[in-house]
Amino acid sequence: HFVVSDGLASLSVFVEKAVPDEGLRGGSRMGAVSAWGEQIDGHQITVVGEVPALTLREVLNGLRQAHVVGTAGD
């Protein structure tokens, strides 16, 4: 779970292992809170916040899995 804020608005990014046919895919809205979810590289990514849905989609689309040097497979 990550929280991103500019001091005025904030959003949360949740990352978990993907389960086929489960998890949010696309957008959802309840009152002022929007959410956007996708499954990427075996992970369910859900971004939630009181920001426009376009912002959530752009944050999700900008995420990349980092390769950590020194882990198994190097």
Gaussian input, Z-matrix of N, CA and C with variables (Angstrom, degrees):
# hf/3-21g

backbone

0 1
 N
 C     1     B1
 C     2     B2     1     A1
 N     3     B3     2     A2     1     D1
 C     4     B4     3     A3     2     D2
 C     5     B5     4     A4     3     D3
 N     6     B6     5     A5     4     D4
 C     7     B7     6     A6     5     D5
 C     8     B8     7     A7     6     D6
 N     9     B9     8     A8     7     D7
 C    10    B10     9     A9     8     D8
 C    11    B11    10    A10     9     D9
 N    12    B12    11    A11    10    D10
 C    13    B13    12    A12    11    D11
 C    14    B14    13    A13    12    D12
 N    15    B15    14    A14    13    D13
 C    16    B16    15    A15    14    D14
 C    17    B17    16    A16    15    D15
 N    18    B18    17    A17    16    D16
 C    19    B19    18    A18    17    D17
 C    20    B20    19    A19    18    D18
 N    21    B21    20    A20    19    D19
 C    22    B22    21    A21    20    D20
 C    23    B23    22    A22    21    D21
 N    24    B24    23    A23    22    D22
 C    25    B25    24    A24    23    D23
 C    26    B26    25    A25    24    D24
 N    27    B27    26    A26    25    D25
 C    28    B28    27    A27    26    D26
 C    29    B29    28    A28    27    D27
 N    30    B30    29    A29    28    D28
 C    31    B31    30    A30    29    D29
 C    32    B32    31    A31    30    D30
 N    33    B33    32    A32    31    D31
 C    34    B34    33    A33    32    D32
 C    35    B35    34    A34    33    D33
 N    36    B36    35    A35    34    D34
 C    37    B37    36    A36    35    D35
 C    38    B38    37    A37    36    D36
 N    39    B39    38    A38    37    D37
 C    40    B40    39    A39    38    D38
 C    41    B41    40    A40    39    D39
 N    42    B42    41    A41    40    D40
 C    43    B43    42    A42    41    D41
 C    44    B44    43    A43    42    D42
 N    45    B45    44    A44    43    D43
 C    46    B46    45    A45    44    D44
 C    47    B47    46    A46    45    D45
 N    48    B48    47    A47    46    D46
 C    49    B49    48    A48    47    D47
 C    50    B50    49    A49    48    D48
 N    51    B51    50    A50    49    D49
 C    52    B52    51    A51    50    D50
 C    53    B53    52    A52    51    D51
 N    54    B54    53    A53    52    D52
 C    55    B55    54    A54    53    D53
 C    56    B56    55    A55    54    D54
 N    57    B57    56    A56    55    D55
 C    58    B58    57    A57    56    D56
 C    59    B59    58    A58    57    D57
 N    60    B60    59    A59    58    D58
 C    61    B61    60    A60    59    D59
 C    62    B62    61    A61    60    D60
 N    63    B63    62    A62    61    D61
 C    64    B64    63    A63    62    D62
 C    65    B65    64    A64    63    D63
 N    66    B66    65    A65    64    D64
 C    67    B67    66    A66    65    D65
 C    68    B68    67    A67    66    D66
 N    69    B69    68    A68    67    D67
 C    70    B70    69    A69    68    D68
 C    71    B71    70    A70    69    D69
 N    72    B72    71    A71    70    D70
 C    73    B73    72    A72    71    D71
 C    74    B74    73    A73    72    D72
 N    75    B75    74    A74    73    D73
 C    76    B76    75    A75    74    D74
 C    77    B77    76    A76    75    D75
 N    78    B78    77    A77    76    D76
 C    79    B79    78    A78    77    D77
 C    80    B80    79    A79    78    D78
 N    81    B81    80    A80    79    D79
 C    82    B82    81    A81    80    D80
 C    83    B83    82    A82    81    D81
 N    84    B84    83    A83    82    D82
 C    85    B85    84    A84    83    D83
 C    86    B86    85    A85    84    D84
 N    87    B87    86    A86    85    D85
 C    88    B88    87    A87    86    D86
 C    89    B89    88    A88    87    D87
 N    90    B90    89    A89    88    D88
 C    91    B91    90    A90    89    D89
 C    92    B92    91    A91    90    D90
 N    93    B93    92    A92    91    D91
 C    94    B94    93    A93    92    D92
 C    95    B95    94    A94    93    D93
 N    96    B96    95    A95    94    D94
 C    97    B97    96    A96    95    D95
 C    98    B98    97    A97    96    D96
 N    99    B99    98    A98    97    D97
 C   100   B100    99    A99    98    D98
 C   101   B101   100   A100    99    D99
 N   102   B102   101   A101   100   D100
 C   103   B103   102   A102   101   D101
 C   104   B104   103   A103   102   D102
 N   105   B105   104   A104   103   D103
 C   106   B106   105   A105   104   D104
 C   107   B107   106   A106   105   D105
 N   108   B108   107   A107   106   D106
 C   109   B109   108   A108   107   D107
 C   110   B110   109   A109   108   D108
 N   111   B111   110   A110   109   D109
 C   112   B112   111   A111   110   D110
 C   113   B113   112   A112   111   D111
 N   114   B114   113   A113   112   D112
 C   115   B115   114   A114   113   D113
 C   116   B116   115   A115   114   D114
 N   117   B117   116   A116   115   D115
 C   118   B118   117   A117   116   D116
 C   119   B119   118   A118   117   D117
 N   120   B120   119   A119   118   D118
 C   121   B121   120   A120   119   D119
 C   122   B122   121   A121   120   D120
 N   123   B123   122   A122   121   D121
 C   124   B124   123   A123   122   D122
 C   125   B125   124   A124   123   D123
 N   126   B126   125   A125   124   D124
 C   127   B127   126   A126   125   D125
 C   128   B128   127   A127   126   D126
 N   129   B129   128   A128   127   D127
 C   130   B130   129   A129   128   D128
 C   131   B131   130   A130   129   D129
 N   132   B132   131   A131   130   D130
 C   133   B133   132   A132   131   D131
 C   134   B134   133   A133   132   D132
 N   135   B135   134   A134   133   D133
 C   136   B136   135   A135   134   D134
 C   137   B137   136   A136   135   D135
 N   138   B138   137   A137   136   D136
 C   139   B139   138   A138   137   D137
 C   140   B140   139   A139   138   D138
 N   141   B141   140   A140   139   D139
 C   142   B142   141   A141   140   D140
 C   143   B143   142   A142   141   D141
 N   144   B144   143   A143   142   D142
 C   145   B145   144   A144   143   D143
 C   146   B146   145   A145   144   D144
 N   147   B147   146   A146   145   D145
 C   148   B148   147   A147   146   D146
 C   149   B149   148   A148   147   D147
 N   150   B150   149   A149   148   D148
 C   151   B151   150   A150   149   D149
 C   152   B152   151   A151   150   D150
 N   153   B153   152   A152   151   D151
 C   154   B154   153   A153   152   D152
 C   155   B155   154   A154   153   D153
 N   156   B156   155   A155   154   D154
 C   157   B157   156   A156   155   D155
 C   158   B158   157   A157   156   D156
 N   159   B159   158   A158   157   D157
 C   160   B160   159   A159   158   D158
 C   161   B161   160   A160   159   D159
 N   162   B162   161   A161   160   D160
 C   163   B163   162   A162   161   D161
 C   164   B164   163   A163   162   D162
 N   165   B165   164   A164   163   D163
 C   166   B166   165   A165   164   D164
 C   167   B167   166   A166   165   D165
 N   168   B168   167   A167   166   D166
 C   169   B169   168   A168   167   D167
 C   170   B170   169   A169   168   D168
 N   171   B171   170   A170   169   D169
 C   172   B172   171   A171   170   D170
 C   173   B173   172   A172   171   D171
 N   174   B174   173   A173   172   D172
 C   175   B175   174   A174   173   D173
 C   176   B176   175   A175   174   D174
 N   177   B177   176   A176   175   D175
 C   178   B178   177   A177   176   D176
 C   179   B179   178   A178   177   D177
 N   180   B180   179   A179   178   D178
 C   181   B181   180   A180   179   D179
 C   182   B182   181   A181   180   D180
 N   183   B183   182   A182   181   D181
 C   184   B184   183   A183   182   D182
 C   185   B185   184   A184   183   D183
 N   186   B186   185   A185   184   D184
 C   187   B187   186   A186   185   D185
 C   188   B188   187   A187   186   D186
 N   189   B189   188   A188   187   D187
 C   190   B190   189   A189   188   D188
 C   191   B191   190   A190   189   D189
 N   192   B192   191   A191   190   D190
 C   193   B193   192   A192   191   D191
 C   194   B194   193   A193   192   D192
 N   195   B195   194   A194   193   D193
 C   196   B196   195   A195   194   D194
 C   197   B197   196   A196   195   D195
 N   198   B198   197   A197   196   D196
 C   199   B199   198   A198   197   D197
 C   200   B200   199   A199   198   D198
 N   201   B201   200   A200   199   D199
 C   202   B202   201   A201   200   D200
 C   203   B203   202   A202   201   D201
 N   204   B204   203   A203   202   D202
 C   205   B205   204   A204   203   D203
 C   206   B206   205   A205   204   D204
 N   207   B207   206   A206   205   D205
 C   208   B208   207   A207   206   D206
 C   209   B209   208   A208   207   D207
 N   210   B210   209   A209   208   D208
 C   211   B211   210   A210   209   D209
 C   212   B212   211   A211   210   D210
 N   213   B213   212   A212   211   D211
 C   214   B214   213   A213   212   D212
 C   215   B215   214   A214   213   D213
 N   216   B216   215   A215   214   D214
 C   217   B217   216   A216   215   D215
 C   218   B218   217   A217   216   D216
 N   219   B219   218   A218   217   D217
 C   220   B220   219   A219   218   D218
 C   221   B221   220   A220   219   D219

   B1=1.4430
   B2=1.5238
   B3=1.3186
   B4=1.4595
   B5=1.5212
   B6=1.3248
   B7=1.4550
   B8=1.5193
   B9=1.3387
   B10=1.4557
   B11=1.5190
   B12=1.3466
   B13=1.4539
   B14=1.5151
   B15=1.3417
   B16=1.4499
   B17=1.5270
   B18=1.3306
   B19=1.4437
   B20=1.5206
   B21=1.3005
   B22=1.4630
   B23=1.5271
   B24=1.3060
   B25=1.4686
   B26=1.5211
   B27=1.3301
   B28=1.4632
   B29=1.5147
   B30=1.3242
   B31=1.4576
   B32=1.5122
   B33=1.3109
   B34=1.4561
   B35=1.5154
   B36=1.3309
   B37=1.4517
   B38=1.5268
   B39=1.3199
   B40=1.4579
   B41=1.5260
   B42=1.3310
   B43=1.4624
   B44=1.5214
   B45=1.3226
   B46=1.4628
   B47=1.5204
   B48=1.3100
   B49=1.4606
   B50=1.5278
   B51=1.3133
   B52=1.4688
   B53=1.5183
   B54=1.3193
   B55=1.4616
   B56=1.5221
   B57=1.3408
   B58=1.4721
   B59=1.5273
   B60=1.3168
   B61=1.4677
   B62=1.5265
   B63=1.3181
   B64=1.4614
   B65=1.5214
   B66=1.3089
   B67=1.4535
   B68=1.5188
   B69=1.3050
   B70=1.4583
   B71=1.5189
   B72=1.3140
   B73=1.4683
   B74=1.5147
   B75=1.3118
   B76=1.4540
   B77=1.5150
   B78=1.3298
   B79=1.4496
   B80=1.5119
   B81=1.3373
   B82=1.4452
   B83=1.5233
   B84=1.3121
   B85=1.4595
   B86=1.5227
   B87=1.3429
   B88=1.4551
   B89=1.5308
   B90=1.3146
   B91=1.4656
   B92=1.5206
   B93=1.3246
   B94=1.4643
   B95=1.5250
   B96=1.3255
   B97=1.4698
   B98=1.5298
   B99=1.3218
   B100=1.4638
   B101=1.5192
   B102=1.3255
   B103=1.4664
   B104=1.5156
   B105=1.3235
   B106=1.4565
   B107=1.5155
   B108=1.3284
   B109=1.4533
   B110=1.5106
   B111=1.3084
   B112=1.4716
   B113=1.5173
   B114=1.3366
   B115=1.4576
   B116=1.5156
   B117=1.3398
   B118=1.4595
   B119=1.5235
   B120=1.3189
   B121=1.4682
   B122=1.5251
   B123=1.3273
   B124=1.4559
   B125=1.5210
   B126=1.3267
   B127=1.4610
   B128=1.5228
   B129=1.3117
   B130=1.4584
   B131=1.5214
   B132=1.3082
   B133=1.4564
   B134=1.5267
   B135=1.3270
   B136=1.4572
   B137=1.5203
   B138=1.3329
   B139=1.4579
   B140=1.5288
   B141=1.3413
   B142=1.4557
   B143=1.5264
   B144=1.3344
   B145=1.4528
   B146=1.5088
   B147=1.3107
   B148=1.4583
   B149=1.5230
   B150=1.3090
   B151=1.4689
   B152=1.5288
   B153=1.3298
   B154=1.4642
   B155=1.5340
   B156=1.3314
   B157=1.4623
   B158=1.5228
   B159=1.3254
   B160=1.4629
   B161=1.5290
   B162=1.3197
   B163=1.4695
   B164=1.5216
   B165=1.3249
   B166=1.4654
   B167=1.5239
   B168=1.3316
   B169=1.4734
   B170=1.5239
   B171=1.3243
   B172=1.4656
   B173=1.5279
   B174=1.3204
   B175=1.4688
   B176=1.5223
   B177=1.3158
   B178=1.4633
   B179=1.5252
   B180=1.3158
   B181=1.4635
   B182=1.5237
   B183=1.3319
   B184=1.4580
   B185=1.5159
   B186=1.3230
   B187=1.4692
   B188=1.5198
   B189=1.3078
   B190=1.4625
   B191=1.5160
   B192=1.3183
   B193=1.4562
   B194=1.5171
   B195=1.3128
   B196=1.4618
   B197=1.5297
   B198=1.3149
   B199=1.4525
   B200=1.5208
   B201=1.3331
   B202=1.4518
   B203=1.5196
   B204=1.3261
   B205=1.4690
   B206=1.5201
   B207=1.3197
   B208=1.4423
   B209=1.5201
   B210=1.3362
   B211=1.4592
   B212=1.5218
   B213=1.3007
   B214=1.4643
   B215=1.5233
   B216=1.2906
   B217=1.4533
   B218=1.5070
   B219=1.3442
   B220=1.4776
   B221=1.5027
   A1=107.99
   A2=115.77
   A3=122.24
   A4=108.10
   A5=117.42
   A6=121.96
   A7=107.56
   A8=116.06
   A9=122.40
   A10=107.18
   A11=117.38
   A12=120.40
   A13=110.35
   A14=115.34
   A15=120.90
   A16=110.42
   A17=117.12
   A18=122.51
   A19=112.76
   A20=117.13
   A21=121.76
   A22=110.60
   A23=116.19
   A24=122.46
   A25=108.59
   A26=115.49
   A27=119.47
   A28=109.06
   A29=114.12
   A30=120.16
   A31=108.17
   A32=115.67
   A33=122.58
   A34=109.53
   A35=115.76
   A36=122.80
   A37=107.08
   A38=116.03
   A39=122.01
   A40=108.46
   A41=116.65
   A42=122.67
   A43=107.65
   A44=115.67
   A45=120.40
   A46=109.59
   A47=116.11
   A48=120.36
   A49=108.95
   A50=116.35
   A51=121.14
   A52=111.16
   A53=115.20
   A54=123.25
   A55=105.80
   A56=117.75
   A57=119.60
   A58=112.12
   A59=115.54
   A60=123.70
   A61=113.54
   A62=118.59
   A63=122.48
   A64=108.86
   A65=116.30
   A66=121.54
   A67=112.00
   A68=115.19
   A69=122.21
   A70=110.33
   A71=115.08
   A72=121.45
   A73=106.47
   A74=117.05
   A75=120.96
   A76=109.98
   A77=115.77
   A78=120.51
   A79=114.78
   A80=114.04
   A81=122.41
   A82=107.26
   A83=116.64
   A84=120.47
   A85=109.91
   A86=115.78
   A87=121.76
   A88=107.00
   A89=116.00
   A90=119.87
   A91=109.95
   A92=116.45
   A93=121.40
   A94=113.12
   A95=117.43
   A96=121.44
   A97=110.32
   A98=114.85
   A99=121.45
   A100=109.05
   A101=115.81
   A102=121.47
   A103=108.48
   A104=115.80
   A105=121.67
   A106=107.03
   A107=117.73
   A108=121.10
   A109=112.96
   A110=115.77
   A111=123.65
   A112=107.81
   A113=115.99
   A114=121.01
   A115=107.42
   A116=115.67
   A117=122.09
   A118=108.57
   A119=117.13
   A120=122.74
   A121=113.12
   A122=116.61
   A123=120.68
   A124=114.81
   A125=117.51
   A126=121.80
   A127=110.48
   A128=116.56
   A129=121.78
   A130=106.23
   A131=116.78
   A132=122.65
   A133=107.25
   A134=116.99
   A135=121.98
   A136=107.85
   A137=116.07
   A138=122.55
   A139=106.85
   A140=117.03
   A141=122.85
   A142=109.51
   A143=117.69
   A144=119.71
   A145=113.12
   A146=115.23
   A147=122.12
   A148=108.73
   A149=114.80
   A150=123.60
   A151=107.20
   A152=117.60
   A153=119.01
   A154=112.52
   A155=116.70
   A156=121.74
   A157=111.47
   A158=117.90
   A159=121.15
   A160=110.54
   A161=117.48
   A162=121.27
   A163=110.61
   A164=116.74
   A165=120.32
   A166=110.83
   A167=116.84
   A168=120.78
   A169=111.05
   A170=117.24
   A171=120.42
   A172=111.33
   A173=117.58
   A174=120.51
   A175=109.37
   A176=117.33
   A177=121.18
   A178=110.89
   A179=117.23
   A180=120.70
   A181=112.61
   A182=117.24
   A183=121.07
   A184=114.23
   A185=118.13
   A186=120.58
   A187=110.82
   A188=115.94
   A189=122.89
   A190=108.28
   A191=116.90
   A192=120.86
   A193=108.70
   A194=116.16
   A195=121.23
   A196=109.93
   A197=115.89
   A198=121.46
   A199=107.12
   A200=116.61
   A201=121.44
   A202=109.19
   A203=116.80
   A204=121.99
   A205=108.74
   A206=116.15
   A207=121.31
   A208=113.78
   A209=116.41
   A210=119.43
   A211=109.41
   A212=116.56
   A213=121.20
   A214=109.78
   A215=117.36
   A216=122.34
   A217=113.22
   A218=118.32
   A219=120.40
   A220=110.59
   D1=128.95
   D2=178.19
   D3=-124.58
   D4=144.05
   D5=174.55
   D6=-118.62
   D7=131.84
   D8=179.66
   D9=-121.50
   D10=132.37
   D11=-179.14
   D12=-145.67
   D13=148.05
   D14=172.64
   D15=-106.06
   D16=11.12
   D17=-178.86
   D18=93.84
   D19=-17.74
   D20=178.52
   D21=-112.10
   D22=-51.45
   D23=178.09
   D24=-117.35
   D25=157.30
   D26=176.90
   D27=-141.74
   D28=158.90
   D29=174.44
   D30=-144.06
   D31=155.67
   D32=179.99
   D33=-116.39
   D34=141.46
   D35=177.74
   D36=-117.80
   D37=119.90
   D38=179.15
   D39=-107.92
   D40=131.72
   D41=179.72
   D42=-125.55
   D43=126.92
   D44=177.40
   D45=-147.32
   D46=165.71
   D47=177.45
   D48=-63.74
   D49=133.09
   D50=-178.89
   D51=-72.61
   D52=142.22
   D53=172.31
   D54=-117.65
   D55=121.15
   D56=-177.72
   D57=-51.66
   D58=138.44
   D59=177.31
   D60=63.64
   D61=21.43
   D62=175.71
   D63=-131.26
   D64=164.35
   D65=177.56
   D66=89.79
   D67=159.91
   D68=-179.57
   D69=-71.88
   D70=132.03
   D71=174.66
   D72=-126.17
   D73=115.43
   D74=-176.18
   D75=93.78
   D76=-157.22
   D77=-172.70
   D78=-104.43
   D79=161.24
   D80=176.27
   D81=-153.10
   D82=153.20
   D83=179.98
   D84=-144.33
   D85=138.34
   D86=174.00
   D87=-138.65
   D88=106.12
   D89=-176.41
   D90=63.82
   D91=-127.84
   D92=-178.97
   D93=-84.51
   D94=-7.94
   D95=-175.34
   D96=-96.14
   D97=127.53
   D98=175.96
   D99=-111.73
   D100=154.52
   D101=176.95
   D102=-140.16
   D103=149.26
   D104=175.90
   D105=-141.69
   D106=133.97
   D107=-178.51
   D108=-137.16
   D109=151.02
   D110=177.00
   D111=-153.17
   D112=158.28
   D113=169.84
   D114=-103.14
   D115=124.00
   D116=-176.77
   D117=-132.43
   D118=124.56
   D119=175.59
   D120=48.30
   D121=45.37
   D122=176.62
   D123=79.57
   D124=10.90
   D125=178.96
   D126=-123.47
   D127=142.33
   D128=170.51
   D129=-90.58
   D130=120.50
   D131=178.51
   D132=-112.37
   D133=124.78
   D134=177.94
   D135=-128.16
   D136=127.05
   D137=-179.97
   D138=-114.46
   D139=128.40
   D140=-174.55
   D141=-132.57
   D142=137.99
   D143=175.45
   D144=179.87
   D145=169.56
   D146=175.89
   D147=-90.98
   D148=59.62
   D149=-179.51
   D150=-136.10
   D151=165.39
   D152=177.84
   D153=-60.24
   D154=147.99
   D155=179.29
   D156=-57.25
   D157=-34.89
   D158=178.73
   D159=-60.26
   D160=-38.54
   D161=177.76
   D162=-63.03
   D163=-43.51
   D164=179.34
   D165=-62.81
   D166=-43.46
   D167=179.02
   D168=-62.53
   D169=-41.68
   D170=-179.62
   D171=-66.28
   D172=-39.19
   D173=176.28
   D174=-63.01
   D175=-47.95
   D176=180.00
   D177=-60.68
   D178=-44.68
   D179=-179.04
   D180=-67.44
   D181=-21.92
   D182=-179.96
   D183=-87.42
   D184=-6.46
   D185=-179.14
   D186=-75.04
   D187=140.05
   D188=176.73
   D189=-137.34
   D190=143.70
   D191=176.61
   D192=-76.97
   D193=127.49
   D194=-179.07
   D195=-85.63
   D196=142.02
   D197=174.41
   D198=-94.54
   D199=121.62
   D200=-178.65
   D201=-98.60
   D202=121.46
   D203=179.72
   D204=-66.78
   D205=136.52
   D206=177.90
   D207=98.67
   D208=1.76
   D209=177.67
   D210=-91.02
   D211=167.47
   D212=178.70
   D213=-55.64
   D214=138.50
   D215=178.97
   D216=99.87
   D217=-3.84
   D218=177.75
   D219=-79.24

